[in-house]
C-alpha cells in the first residue's frame, strides 16, 4: 500500500522524523526554513526576532544554524 500525501513538503523539526521522511524520499522543511522562505517572499521583514521568540519557547537550534539562517536572510 503506497502512501500518497499530496504535499510538496512536510513541515518537520524533529530529527528522527526528518530522517525517516528522507529515507522515504519525502521533501522536508523545518520551522526555521519556513521563516526564511517567508522572508524571501517578503511576507516578513526579519527572521531574527521570530527565531529568538522560538528559542524563548524552548525551540532548540545550534548557533551555527542560527547564524547561517541570519546570513541567508541578509541579517548578519
C-alpha positions in Angstrom: 0.0 0.0 0.0 1.5 3.3 -1.1 1.2 6.4 1.0 0.0 9.5 -1.0 0.1 12.7 1.0 -0.3 15.1 -1.9 2.1 17.7 -0.5 5.2 19.2 -1.9 6.9 19.2 1.5 6.3 18.1 5.1 7.0 20.6 7.9 9.1 18.7 10.5 11.6 19.8 13.1 12.1 16.5 14.9 15.4 15.0 13.7 14.3 11.3 13.8 11.1 12.3 11.8 13.2 14.2 9.3 15.5 11.2 8.8 12.5 8.9 8.3 11.0 11.3 5.8 14.3 11.5 4.0 14.6 7.7 3.8 11.1 7.7 2.2 12.2 10.4 -0.3 9.7 12.9 1.2 10.8 16.6 0.9 11.0 18.3 4.3 11.2 21.9 5.5 11.5 23.0 9.1 10.0 25.8 11.0 13.1 28.0 10.5 13.1 27.1 6.8 9.6 28.4 6.6 10.7 31.7 8.3 13.5 32.0 5.7 11.1 31.3 2.9 8.6 33.9 4.2 11.4 36.4 4.4 12.5 35.7 0.8 8.9 36.2 -0.4 8.5 39.5 1.5 5.9 38.1 3.9 8.1 39.0 7.0 10.8 41.7 7.2 13.1 39.9 9.6 13.7 36.3 10.8 15.9 37.1 13.8 13.1 38.3 16.2 10.9 35.3 15.3 13.8 32.8 15.8 14.6 34.5 19.2 11.0 34.1 20.2 11.0 30.5 19.2 14.2 29.9 21.3 12.5 31.6 24.3 9.8 28.9 24.0 12.4 26.0 24.1 12.9 25.7 20.3 16.5 24.3 20.1 18.7 25.5 17.2 22.5 25.4 17.1 24.4 28.7 16.9 25.8 27.6 13.6 22.4 27.0 12.0 21.1 30.2 13.6 23.9 32.2 12.1 23.5 30.5 8.8 19.8 31.4 8.6 20.6 35.0 9.5 23.2 35.1 6.8 20.8 33.7 4.2 18.3 36.3 5.2 20.8 39.1 4.9 20.6 39.9 8.6 24.2 39.0 9.5 
